[in-house]
Amino acid sequence: MYVGKNCCVAHRGWSSKAPENTLAAIQLAMSEPYISWIEFDVQLSKDGIPVVIHDYTLERTTNGQGFVREKTYAELSQLDAGSWFSPAYAGEKIPTLENVLDLAGGRLRMNIELKTQGNMYSGLEEAVIDHIYRYTLQHDVVLTSFEPKVVQRLKRLAPELRTGLITEMPSPDYVAVCRSLGADFLSLYYPLFTKQNAAALVQQRIGIMAWTCNHTKDIIQVADLHPELMICTNYPDRWNMAIGEGKEG
């Protein structure tokens, strides 16, 4: 596993080569030693099963319709989550969080985004935390969310786990933002990082990740800001050619 400068995070698995948030995309990420992290999204089915899917609705990435939260896991498990991407992935399923942990636990570190708004998913934090401890992955994950209240709740429920805010909002003091939530990780839209704020965050022992860098020039520029700045991308191969072991020159 690559553990050097600006580690590569495969966004929703290797989502430029396989349908996002599927076991196929995660399996591809596991195939390259320079990919040390994956990022993926978790919601709850109607019957409370943590499932890995980004959108709140099913239309874009499956052959289903309606809201994820309105379907039982039995219903979700019947959907095709691969054909939209390519006929080669016809029949790919929406995985459960358990499926992903079974596959990648202990082999890749994981940035797990709790995908929710307001009070959409009562019990989501507890369900994810329970899975992390059952698989003894508490040292291999960071739990993140766009929702500040979710970040705070995660830290209250499991203070020893790494928790982080995801944001694309400018701020003059991201350290203060994180401290106010008890967050020890910041997942920030990549154009908002500077050498100054990256250094300030690392100095305060707050982990940093830039999303989503898909162009080679952006990957290079972001990597130059700080060596500990993780780079989340749909194109891990571009990361490798830009700054990894496969870089040219």
DRENPA-3360 file (N, C-alpha, C; in nm, 2 decimals, always signed):
BEGIN
1 = MYVGKNCC = +0.08/-0.12/+0.00/+0.00/+0.00/+0.00/+0.09/+0.12/+0.00 ~ +0.06/+0.22/-0.09/+0.13/+0.34/-0.10/+0.10/+0.43/+0.03 ~ +0.21/+0.47/+0.09/+0.19/+0.56/+0.21/+0.27/+0.69/+0.20 ~ +0.31/+0.72/+0.08/+0.39/+0.84/+0.07/+0.32/+0.97/+0.05 ~ +0.38/+1.06/-0.02/+0.32/+1.20/-0.04/+0.19/+1.20/-0.11 ~ +0.10/+1.28/-0.05/-0.03/+1.31/-0.12/-0.10/+1.19/-0.16 ~ -0.14/+1.10/-0.06/-0.19/+0.97/-0.09/-0.32/+0.98/-0.18 ~ -0.34/+0.88/-0.26/-0.45/+0.88/-0.36/-0.57/+0.82/-0.29;
9 = VAHRGWSS = -0.68/+0.89/-0.31/-0.81/+0.84/-0.26/-0.90/+0.82/-0.38 ~ -0.95/+0.70/-0.40/-1.03/+0.66/-0.52/-1.18/+0.70/-0.48 ~ -1.23/+0.80/-0.56/-1.36/+0.86/-0.53/-1.47/+0.77/-0.57 ~ -1.55/+0.73/-0.48/-1.66/+0.63/-0.50/-1.60/+0.50/-0.57 ~ -1.49/+0.46/-0.52/-1.41/+0.36/-0.59/-1.34/+0.42/-0.71 ~ -1.30/+0.33/-0.80/-1.24/+0.38/-0.92/-1.35/+0.41/-1.02 ~ -1.41/+0.53/-1.00/-1.54/+0.56/-1.06/-1.53/+0.60/-1.21 ~ -1.41/+0.62/-1.26/-1.39/+0.65/-1.40/-1.38/+0.52/-1.48;
17 = KAPENTLA = -1.36/+0.41/-1.42/-1.35/+0.28/-1.49/-1.46/+0.18/-1.46 ~ -1.54/+0.21/-1.36/-1.65/+0.12/-1.32/-1.75/+0.20/-1.25 ~ -1.88/+0.15/-1.25/-1.99/+0.23/-1.19/-1.96/+0.27/-1.04 ~ -1.98/+0.39/-1.01/-1.95/+0.45/-0.88/-2.02/+0.37/-0.77 ~ -1.95/+0.36/-0.66/-2.01/+0.31/-0.53/-2.05/+0.16/-0.55 ~ -1.98/+0.09/-0.64/-2.01/-0.06/-0.65/-1.89/-0.14/-0.61 ~ -1.91/-0.26/-0.59/-1.80/-0.35/-0.55/-1.70/-0.36/-0.67 ~ -1.75/-0.35/-0.79/-1.66/-0.35/-0.91/-1.57/-0.23/-0.90;
25 = AIQLAMSE = -1.61/-0.12/-0.87/-1.53/+0.00/-0.86/-1.43/-0.01/-0.75 ~ -1.47/-0.07/-0.64/-1.38/-0.08/-0.52/-1.28/-0.19/-0.55 ~ -1.32/-0.30/-0.61/-1.23/-0.40/-0.65/-1.12/-0.35/-0.74 ~ -1.15/-0.26/-0.83/-1.05/-0.20/-0.92/-0.95/-0.12/-0.84 ~ -1.01/-0.04/-0.74/-0.92/+0.04/-0.66/-0.82/-0.05/-0.58 ~ -0.87/-0.17/-0.54/-0.78/-0.26/-0.46/-0.67/-0.32/-0.55 ~ -0.69/-0.31/-0.68/-0.59/-0.38/-0.77/-0.46/-0.30/-0.79 ~ -0.45/-0.18/-0.74/-0.33/-0.10/-0.76/-0.27/-0.06/-0.63;
33 = PYISWIEF = -0.14/-0.09/-0.61/-0.08/-0.07/-0.48/-0.07/+0.08/-0.44 ~ -0.08/+0.17/-0.54/-0.07/+0.31/-0.51/-0.20/+0.37/-0.46 ~ -0.31/+0.30/-0.47/-0.43/+0.35/-0.41/-0.44/+0.30/-0.27 ~ -0.44/+0.39/-0.17/-0.44/+0.36/-0.03/-0.57/+0.38/+0.04 ~ -0.66/+0.46/-0.03/-0.79/+0.50/+0.03/-0.90/+0.49/-0.07 ~ -1.02/+0.46/-0.03/-1.14/+0.48/-0.11/-1.23/+0.57/-0.03 ~ -1.31/+0.64/-0.11/-1.42/+0.72/-0.05/-1.55/+0.67/-0.11 ~ -1.65/+0.66/-0.02/-1.78/+0.61/-0.07/-1.89/+0.67/+0.02;
41 = DVQLSKDG = -2.02/+0.66/-0.02/-2.13/+0.72/+0.04/-2.22/+0.62/+0.10 ~ -2.28/+0.65/+0.22/-2.37/+0.55/+0.29/-2.50/+0.62/+0.32 ~ -2.61/+0.56/+0.29/-2.75/+0.60/+0.33/-2.81/+0.48/+0.39 ~ -2.94/+0.49/+0.43/-3.01/+0.38/+0.49/-3.13/+0.34/+0.41 ~ -3.15/+0.21/+0.39/-3.27/+0.16/+0.33/-3.39/+0.19/+0.42 ~ -3.51/+0.17/+0.37/-3.63/+0.19/+0.45/-3.63/+0.10/+0.58 ~ -3.57/-0.01/+0.57/-3.56/-0.10/+0.69/-3.43/-0.09/+0.77 ~ -3.36/+0.02/+0.74/-3.24/+0.05/+0.83/-3.11/-0.01/+0.79;
49 = IPVVIHDY = -3.10/-0.07/+0.67/-2.98/-0.13/+0.63/-2.89/-0.02/+0.57 ~ -2.76/-0.01/+0.61/-2.67/+0.09/+0.55/-2.63/+0.04/+0.41 ~ -2.66/+0.12/+0.31/-2.63/+0.09/+0.17/-2.54/+0.20/+0.11 ~ -2.47/+0.16/+0.01/-2.36/+0.24/-0.05/-2.42/+0.30/-0.18 ~ -2.45/+0.42/-0.18/-2.51/+0.49/-0.30/-2.50/+0.64/-0.27 ~ -2.47/+0.72/-0.38/-2.45/+0.86/-0.36/-2.58/+0.94/-0.36 ~ -2.66/+0.93/-0.47/-2.78/+1.01/-0.48/-2.89/+0.97/-0.39 ~ -2.97/+1.06/-0.35/-3.09/+1.03/-0.26/-3.19/+0.96/-0.34;
57 = TLERTTNG = -3.19/+0.97/-0.47/-3.29/+0.90/-0.56/-3.21/+0.80/-0.65 ~ -3.29/+0.71/-0.71/-3.23/+0.60/-0.77/-3.21/+0.61/-0.92 ~ -3.27/+0.71/-0.98/-3.27/+0.72/-1.13/-3.14/+0.72/-1.20 ~ -3.04/+0.80/-1.15/-2.92/+0.82/-1.22/-2.83/+0.70/-1.23 ~ -2.82/+0.63/-1.12/-2.72/+0.52/-1.12/-2.79/+0.38/-1.11 ~ -2.92/+0.37/-1.12/-2.98/+0.23/-1.12/-3.10/+0.23/-1.22 ~ -3.16/+0.12/-1.23/-3.28/+0.11/-1.31/-3.41/+0.13/-1.23 ~ -3.39/+0.17/-1.11/-3.50/+0.20/-1.02/-3.55/+0.34/-1.02;
65 = QGFVREKT = -3.65/+0.37/-0.95/-3.71/+0.50/-0.94/-3.75/+0.53/-0.79 ~ -3.75/+0.66/-0.76/-3.79/+0.70/-0.62/-3.67/+0.72/-0.53 ~ -3.70/+0.74/-0.40/-3.60/+0.77/-0.30/-3.54/+0.64/-0.24 ~ -3.41/+0.64/-0.22/-3.35/+0.53/-0.15/-3.42/+0.50/-0.02 ~ -3.45/+0.60/+0.06/-3.50/+0.58/+0.19/-3.64/+0.52/+0.19 ~ -3.71/+0.52/+0.07/-3.84/+0.46/+0.06/-3.84/+0.31/+0.02 ~ -3.73/+0.26/+0.00/-3.71/+0.12/-0.05/-3.65/+0.03/+0.06 ~ -3.71/-0.09/+0.08/-3.64/-0.19/+0.16/-3.51/-0.24/+0.10;
73 = YAELSQLD = -3.43/-0.30/+0.18/-3.30/-0.35/+0.12/-3.34/-0.46/+0.02 ~ -3.44/-0.54/+0.05/-3.48/-0.64/-0.05/-3.51/-0.58/-0.18 ~ -3.58/-0.47/-0.18/-3.61/-0.40/-0.31/-3.49/-0.34/-0.38 ~ -3.41/-0.28/-0.30/-3.28/-0.22/-0.35/-3.19/-0.33/-0.41 ~ -3.19/-0.44/-0.35/-3.10/-0.55/-0.39/-3.14/-0.61/-0.53 ~ -3.26/-0.58/-0.57/-3.30/-0.63/-0.70/-3.26/-0.54/-0.82 ~ -3.21/-0.42/-0.79/-3.19/-0.32/-0.89/-3.05/-0.34/-0.96 ~ -3.04/-0.29/-1.08/-2.92/-0.30/-1.16/-2.85/-0.16/-1.15;
81 = AGSWFSPA = -2.73/-0.17/-1.08/-2.66/-0.04/-1.06/-2.54/-0.03/-1.15 ~ -2.53/-0.11/-1.26/-2.42/-0.11/-1.34/-2.44/-0.07/-1.49 ~ -2.56/-0.11/-1.54/-2.59/-0.09/-1.68/-2.58/+0.05/-1.73 ~ -2.61/+0.15/-1.64/-2.61/+0.29/-1.68/-2.47/+0.33/-1.72 ~ -2.37/+0.26/-1.66/-2.23/+0.30/-1.69/-2.17/+0.23/-1.81 ~ -2.20/+0.10/-1.82/-2.16/+0.02/-1.94/-2.23/-0.12/-1.94 ~ -2.26/-0.17/-2.05/-2.32/-0.31/-2.06/-2.23/-0.41/-1.99 ~ -2.10/-0.38/-1.98/-2.01/-0.48/-1.92/-2.04/-0.50/-1.77;
89 = YAGEKIPT = -2.11/-0.40/-1.71/-2.14/-0.40/-1.57/-2.29/-0.43/-1.54 ~ -2.36/-0.48/-1.64/-2.50/-0.51/-1.62/-2.51/-0.61/-1.50 ~ -2.61/-0.58/-1.42/-2.63/-0.67/-1.30/-2.55/-0.63/-1.18 ~ -2.47/-0.54/-1.19/-2.40/-0.49/-1.07/-2.50/-0.44/-0.97 ~ -2.48/-0.47/-0.84/-2.58/-0.43/-0.74/-2.54/-0.31/-0.65 ~ -2.64/-0.25/-0.59/-2.61/-0.16/-0.48/-2.55/-0.23/-0.36 ~ -2.43/-0.21/-0.32/-2.38/-0.29/-0.21/-2.43/-0.23/-0.08 ~ -2.43/-0.32/+0.02/-2.44/-0.28/+0.16/-2.31/-0.23/+0.21;
97 = LENVLDLA = -2.31/-0.16/+0.32/-2.19/-0.12/+0.39/-2.11/-0.25/+0.43 ~ -2.19/-0.35/+0.47/-2.13/-0.48/+0.51/-2.05/-0.54/+0.39 ~ -2.11/-0.54/+0.27/-2.05/-0.59/+0.15/-1.91/-0.52/+0.13 ~ -1.91/-0.39/+0.15/-1.78/-0.32/+0.12/-1.68/-0.35/+0.23 ~ -1.72/-0.36/+0.35/-1.63/-0.39/+0.46/-1.57/-0.53/+0.45 ~ -1.66/-0.62/+0.40/-1.61/-0.76/+0.38/-1.50/-0.76/+0.27 ~ -1.52/-0.68/+0.17/-1.43/-0.68/+0.05/-1.30/-0.61/+0.08 ~ -1.31/-0.49/+0.14/-1.20/-0.40/+0.14/-1.14/-0.38/+0.28;
105 = GGRLRMNI = -1.21/-0.42/+0.39/-1.17/-0.40/+0.52/-1.03/-0.46/+0.55 ~ -0.94/-0.38/+0.60/-0.80/-0.43/+0.62/-0.71/-0.42/+0.50 ~ -0.77/-0.39/+0.39/-0.69/-0.38/+0.26/-0.68/-0.24/+0.21 ~ -0.78/-0.16/+0.24/-0.78/-0.02/+0.20/-0.84/+0.06/+0.32 ~ -0.79/+0.18/+0.34/-0.85/+0.27/+0.43/-0.97/+0.34/+0.37 ~ -1.06/+0.38/+0.45/-1.19/+0.42/+0.40/-1.24/+0.56/+0.45 ~ -1.27/+0.65/+0.36/-1.34/+0.77/+0.39/-1.49/+0.74/+0.37 ~ -1.57/+0.73/+0.47/-1.71/+0.70/+0.46/-1.79/+0.82/+0.48;
113 = ELKTQGNM = -1.86/+0.87/+0.37/-1.94/+0.98/+0.38/-2.09/+0.94/+0.42 ~ -2.13/+1.00/+0.53/-2.27/+0.98/+0.57/-2.36/+1.07/+0.49 ~ -2.43/+1.02/+0.40/-2.51/+1.10/+0.30/-2.65/+1.13/+0.35 ~ -2.67/+1.25/+0.40/-2.79/+1.28/+0.47/-2.81/+1.43/+0.47 ~ -2.94/+1.47/+0.49/-2.97/+1.61/+0.51/-3.07/+1.62/+0.62 ~ -3.04/+1.71/+0.71/-3.13/+1.73/+0.83/-3.16/+1.61/+0.90 ~ -3.29/+1.57/+0.92/-3.32/+1.45/+0.99/-3.37/+1.34/+0.90 ~ -3.31/+1.33/+0.78/-3.35/+1.24/+0.68/-3.33/+1.09/+0.73;
121 = YSGLEEAV = -3.22/+1.07/+0.80/-3.19/+0.93/+0.84/-3.16/+0.92/+0.98 ~ -3.27/+0.90/+1.06/-3.25/+0.87/+1.20/-3.18/+0.74/+1.22 ~ -3.07/+0.74/+1.30/-3.00/+0.61/+1.32/-2.88/+0.58/+1.23 ~ -2.86/+0.67/+1.13/-2.75/+0.65/+1.04/-2.62/+0.64/+1.10 ~ -2.59/+0.74/+1.19/-2.46/+0.75/+1.26/-2.44/+0.62/+1.34 ~ -2.54/+0.58/+1.42/-2.52/+0.46/+1.50/-2.50/+0.33/+1.41 ~ -2.57/+0.32/+1.30/-2.55/+0.20/+1.22/-2.41/+0.20/+1.16 ~ -2.36/+0.31/+1.12/-2.23/+0.31/+1.06/-2.12/+0.28/+1.16;
129 = IDHIYRYT = -2.13/+0.34/+1.28/-2.04/+0.32/+1.39/-2.04/+0.17/+1.43 ~ -2.16/+0.12/+1.44/-2.17/-0.03/+1.48/-2.09/-0.12/+1.38 ~ -2.11/-0.09/+1.25/-2.03/-0.17/+1.15/-1.88/-0.15/+1.17 ~ -1.84/-0.03/+1.19/-1.69/-0.01/+1.21/-1.64/-0.09/+1.32 ~ -1.71/-0.09/+1.43/-1.65/-0.17/+1.55/-1.67/-0.32/+1.53 ~ -1.77/-0.36/+1.46/-1.79/-0.51/+1.44/-1.67/-0.56/+1.35 ~ -1.63/-0.47/+1.26/-1.52/-0.51/+1.18/-1.38/-0.47/+1.23 ~ -1.38/-0.41/+1.35/-1.25/-0.36/+1.41/-1.17/-0.27/+1.31;
137 = LQHDVVLT = -1.24/-0.18/+1.25/-1.17/-0.09/+1.15/-1.16/+0.05/+1.21 ~ -1.17/+0.07/+1.34/-1.17/+0.20/+1.39/-1.04/+0.28/+1.36 ~ -0.93/+0.22/+1.33/-0.81/+0.29/+1.30/-0.79/+0.30/+1.15 ~ -0.88/+0.26/+1.07/-0.87/+0.26/+0.92/-0.97/+0.34/+0.85 ~ -1.05/+0.42/+0.93/-1.16/+0.49/+0.87/-1.16/+0.64/+0.91 ~ -1.22/+0.72/+0.83/-1.27/+0.85/+0.88/-1.41/+0.87/+0.83 ~ -1.50/+0.91/+0.92/-1.64/+0.93/+0.89/-1.67/+1.08/+0.87 ~ -1.72/+1.11/+0.75/-1.74/+1.25/+0.72/-1.88/+1.28/+0.67;
145 = SFEPKVVQ = -1.92/+1.41/+0.67/-2.05/+1.45/+0.63/-2.05/+1.60/+0.60 ~ -2.14/+1.64/+0.50/-2.16/+1.78/+0.48/-2.24/+1.84/+0.59 ~ -2.31/+1.76/+0.67/-2.39/+1.81/+0.78/-2.32/+1.83/+0.91 ~ -2.30/+1.96/+0.95/-2.22/+1.98/+1.08/-2.28/+1.90/+1.20 ~ -2.41/+1.90/+1.21/-2.47/+1.83/+1.32/-2.44/+1.68/+1.32 ~ -2.42/+1.62/+1.20/-2.39/+1.48/+1.19/-2.24/+1.46/+1.24 ~ -2.15/+1.55/+1.20/-2.02/+1.54/+1.25/-2.01/+1.55/+1.40 ~ -2.09/+1.64/+1.46/-2.09/+1.65/+1.60/-2.15/+1.53/+1.67;
153 = RLKRLAPE = -2.25/+1.48/+1.61/-2.31/+1.36/+1.67/-2.22/+1.24/+1.66 ~ -2.15/+1.22/+1.55/-2.05/+1.11/+1.54/-1.95/+1.12/+1.65 ~ -1.90/+1.24/+1.67/-1.79/+1.26/+1.77/-1.85/+1.23/+1.91 ~ -1.97/+1.27/+1.94/-2.03/+1.24/+2.07/-2.05/+1.09/+2.09 ~ -2.09/+1.02/+1.98/-2.12/+0.87/+1.99/-1.99/+0.79/+2.00 ~ -1.89/+0.84/+1.93/-1.76/+0.76/+1.92/-1.65/+0.85/+1.92 ~ -1.61/+0.91/+2.03/-1.51/+1.02/+2.03/-1.37/+0.97/+1.99 ~ -1.35/+0.84/+1.99/-1.22/+0.79/+1.95/-1.20/+0.78/+1.80;
161 = LRTGLITE = -1.31/+0.78/+1.72/-1.31/+0.77/+1.58/-1.27/+0.91/+1.51 ~ -1.21/+0.90/+1.40/-1.18/+1.02/+1.32/-1.31/+1.07/+1.25 ~ -1.34/+1.19/+1.27/-1.46/+1.25/+1.20/-1.42/+1.37/+1.13 ~ -1.50/+1.40/+1.02/-1.46/+1.52/+0.94/-1.58/+1.58/+0.87 ~ -1.56/+1.71/+0.85/-1.65/+1.79/+0.78/-1.62/+1.80/+0.63 ~ -1.72/+1.78/+0.54/-1.70/+1.80/+0.40/-1.76/+1.94/+0.37 ~ -1.69/+2.02/+0.30/-1.75/+2.15/+0.27/-1.69/+2.21/+0.14 ~ -1.76/+2.30/+0.08/-1.72/+2.38/-0.03/-1.74/+2.53/+0.00;
169 = MPSPDYVA = -1.75/+2.56/+0.12/-1.77/+2.70/+0.17/-1.64/+2.76/+0.20 ~ -1.61/+2.88/+0.15/-1.49/+2.95/+0.19/-1.49/+2.99/+0.34 ~ -1.38/+2.99/+0.40/-1.36/+3.03/+0.54/-1.22/+3.09/+0.56 ~ -1.21/+3.19/+0.64/-1.08/+3.25/+0.68/-1.01/+3.16/+0.78 ~ -1.08/+3.07/+0.84/-1.02/+2.99/+0.95/-1.08/+2.85/+0.96 ~ -1.03/+2.76/+0.88/-1.09/+2.63/+0.88/-1.05/+2.55/+1.01 ~ -0.94/+2.59/+1.07/-0.91/+2.52/+1.20/-1.03/+2.55/+1.30 ~ -1.07/+2.67/+1.30/-1.18/+2.71/+1.40/-1.31/+2.64/+1.36;
177 = VCRSLGAD = -1.34/+2.62/+1.23/-1.45/+2.55/+1.19/-1.45/+2.41/+1.24 ~ -1.34/+2.34/+1.22/-1.32/+2.20/+1.26/-1.33/+2.19/+1.41 ~ -1.26/+2.28/+1.48/-1.26/+2.28/+1.63/-1.40/+2.29/+1.68 ~ -1.49/+2.37/+1.62/-1.62/+2.40/+1.67/-1.71/+2.27/+1.66 ~ -1.67/+2.18/+1.57/-1.75/+2.06/+1.55/-1.68/+1.94/+1.62 ~ -1.56/+1.95/+1.67/-1.49/+1.84/+1.72/-1.43/+1.75/+1.61 ~ -1.42/+1.81/+1.49/-1.37/+1.74/+1.38/-1.22/+1.73/+1.38 ~ -1.16/+1.62/+1.34/-1.02/+1.61/+1.32/-0.98/+1.58/+1.18;
185 = FLSLYYPL = -1.07/+1.62/+1.08/-1.05/+1.59/+0.94/-1.13/+1.69/+0.86 ~ -1.07/+1.75/+0.75/-1.15/+1.84/+0.67/-1.14/+1.79/+0.53 ~ -1.25/+1.77/+0.46/-1.26/+1.73/+0.32/-1.31/+1.85/+0.25 ~ -1.22/+1.92/+0.17/-1.25/+2.05/+0.12/-1.25/+2.05/-0.03 ~ -1.34/+2.12/-0.10/-1.33/+2.14/-0.24/-1.20/+2.19/-0.28 ~ -1.13/+2.12/-0.37/-0.99/+2.15/-0.39/-0.95/+2.29/-0.42 ~ -1.03/+2.37/-0.50/-0.98/+2.51/-0.52/-0.96/+2.60/-0.40 ~ -1.02/+2.55/-0.29/-1.02/+2.64/-0.17/-0.90/+2.61/-0.08;
193 = FTKQNAAA = -0.82/+2.51/-0.11/-0.70/+2.49/-0.03/-0.59/+2.59/-0.08 ~ -0.51/+2.63/+0.02/-0.39/+2.71/+0.00/-0.28/+2.66/+0.08 ~ -0.16/+2.70/+0.05/-0.05/+2.65/+0.13/-0.07/+2.69/+0.28 ~ -0.13/+2.81/+0.30/-0.14/+2.86/+0.43/-0.25/+2.78/+0.51 ~ -0.36/+2.76/+0.45/-0.47/+2.69/+0.53/-0.43/+2.54/+0.55 ~ -0.37/+2.48/+0.45/-0.33/+2.34/+0.46/-0.22/+2.33/+0.57 ~ -0.13/+2.42/+0.58/-0.02/+2.41/+0.68/-0.09/+2.43/+0.82 ~ -0.18/+2.53/+0.83/-0.24/+2.55/+0.96/-0.32/+2.43/+1.01;
201 = LVQQRIGI = -0.39/+2.37/+0.92/-0.47/+2.25/+0.96/-0.38/+2.14/+1.00 ~ -0.28/+2.11/+0.93/-0.18/+2.00/+0.96/-0.11/+2.03/+1.09 ~ -0.08/+2.16/+1.12/-0.01/+2.19/+1.24/-0.10/+2.16/+1.36 ~ -0.23/+2.17/+1.34/-0.33/+2.14/+1.45/-0.37/+1.99/+1.45 ~ -0.30/+1.91/+1.37/-0.33/+1.77/+1.36/-0.47/+1.74/+1.30 ~ -0.51/+1.82/+1.21/-0.63/+1.80/+1.14/-0.60/+1.74/+1.00 ~ -0.65/+1.62/+0.97/-0.63/+1.56/+0.84/-0.69/+1.64/+0.73 ~ -0.63/+1.64/+0.61/-0.69/+1.72/+0.50/-0.70/+1.64/+0.37;
209 = MAWTCNHT = -0.81/+1.66/+0.31/-0.83/+1.59/+0.18/-0.90/+1.69/+0.08 ~ -0.85/+1.69/-0.04/-0.90/+1.78/-0.15/-0.99/+1.69/-0.24 ~ -1.11/+1.74/-0.27/-1.20/+1.67/-0.36/-1.24/+1.77/-0.47 ~ -1.28/+1.73/-0.59/-1.24/+1.60/-0.65/-1.15/+1.64/-0.77 ~ -1.02/+1.61/-0.76/-0.92/+1.65/-0.86/-0.92/+1.55/-0.97 ~ -0.97/+1.58/-1.08/-0.97/+1.49/-1.20/-0.88/+1.52/-1.31 ~ -0.82/+1.64/-1.31/-0.74/+1.68/-1.42/-0.59/+1.68/-1.37 ~ -0.50/+1.63/-1.46/-0.36/+1.62/-1.41/-0.30/+1.75/-1.36;
217 = KDIIQVAD = -0.33/+1.86/-1.43/-0.27/+1.98/-1.38/-0.32/+2.02/-1.24 ~ -0.45/+1.99/-1.21/-0.50/+2.02/-1.08/-0.44/+1.93/-0.97 ~ -0.42/+1.80/-1.01/-0.36/+1.71/-0.91/-0.22/+1.76/-0.88 ~ -0.14/+1.80/-0.98/-0.01/+1.85/-0.95/-0.01/+1.98/-0.87 ~ -0.10/+2.07/-0.90/-0.10/+2.19/-0.82/-0.14/+2.17/-0.68 ~ -0.24/+2.09/-0.66/-0.29/+2.06/-0.52/-0.18/+1.98/-0.44 ~ -0.11/+1.89/-0.51/-0.01/+1.82/-0.44/+0.11/+1.91/-0.39 ~ +0.13/+2.02/-0.46/+0.23/+2.11/-0.43/+0.20/+2.19/-0.30;
225 = LHPELMIC = +0.07/+2.19/-0.26/+0.03/+2.28/-0.15/+0.08/+2.22/-0.01 ~ +0.08/+2.09/+0.00/+0.13/+2.03/+0.13/+0.14/+1.88/+0.10 ~ +0.25/+1.81/+0.15/+0.26/+1.67/+0.13/+0.16/+1.58/+0.20 ~ +0.10/+1.63/+0.30/+0.00/+1.55/+0.37/-0.14/+1.57/+0.32 ~ -0.16/+1.65/+0.21/-0.29/+1.67/+0.16/-0.33/+1.56/+0.07 ~ -0.43/+1.48/+0.11/-0.48/+1.37/+0.04/-0.56/+1.41/-0.08 ~ -0.55/+1.34/-0.19/-0.61/+1.38/-0.32/-0.71/+1.28/-0.36 ~ -0.84/+1.32/-0.36/-0.95/+1.24/-0.39/-0.98/+1.26/-0.54;
233 = TNYPDRWN = -0.99/+1.15/-0.62/-1.00/+1.16/-0.76/-1.08/+1.04/-0.82 ~ -1.15/+1.07/-0.93/-1.21/+0.96/-1.01/-1.11/+0.89/-1.10 ~ -0.99/+0.95/-1.11/-0.89/+0.90/-1.20/-0.76/+0.87/-1.13 ~ -0.75/+0.76/-1.05/-0.63/+0.73/-0.98/-0.51/+0.71/-1.07 ~ -0.54/+0.67/-1.20/-0.43/+0.65/-1.29/-0.36/+0.78/-1.33 ~ -0.44/+0.89/-1.33/-0.39/+1.02/-1.36/-0.30/+1.07/-1.24 ~ -0.35/+1.04/-1.12/-0.27/+1.07/-1.00/-0.14/+1.00/-1.00 ~ -0.14/+0.87/-1.04/-0.01/+0.80/-1.05/+0.08/+0.85/-1.15;
241 = MAIGEGKE = +0.03/+0.89/-1.27/+0.12/+0.95/-1.37/+0.17/+1.09/-1.33 ~ +0.09/+1.16/-1.25/+0.12/+1.30/-1.21/+0.22/+1.30/-1.10 ~ +0.20/+1.23/-0.99/+0.28/+1.24/-0.87/+0.32/+1.11/-0.81 ~ +0.27/+1.00/-0.86/+0.30/+0.87/-0.80/+0.42/+0.80/-0.86 ~ +0.43/+0.67/-0.85/+0.54/+0.60/-0.90/+0.55/+0.59/-1.05 ~ +0.43/+0.62/-1.11/+0.43/+0.61/-1.26/+0.46/+0.75/-1.33 ~ +0.50/+0.85/-1.25/+0.51/+0.98/-1.30/+0.62/+0.99/-1.41 ~ +0.60/+1.07/-1.50/+0.70/+1.08/-1.61/+0.82/+1.17/-1.57;
249 = G = +0.93/+1.14/-1.63/+1.04/+1.23/-1.62/+1.14/+1.20/-1.51;
% end
